[in-house]
Amino acid sequence: MSLASPFAPTVRAAHTLLGLIVIAALSAGCGNSSKASGPPPPPTVKVESVVEKDVPIYGEWVGTTVGYVTAQISARVSGYLVSQGKGG
């Protein structure tokens, strides 16, 4: 009884062919690199001159604030405030 497959020569030929294709593909990148161009030119940029001046520092945010202690404020008397006195 023979353990060899009837497809052994075909499989061996396929592996050999596959190996040759891989070697050819890998060696294709090892060609002459003299055709490669140099680095790309630097990008064009806009340049402004420096001006020294005072600039206000501020920030604007939208939000809601909540106090640490919440207290109800209500009037002790009824009516409207017509005028406010100055000094005491």
Secondary structure, 3 states (H helix, E strand, C coil): CCCCCCCHHHHHHHHHHHHHHHHHHHHHHHCCCCCCCCCCCCCCCCCCCCCCCCCCCCCCCCCCCCCCCCCCCCCCCCCCCCCCCCCC
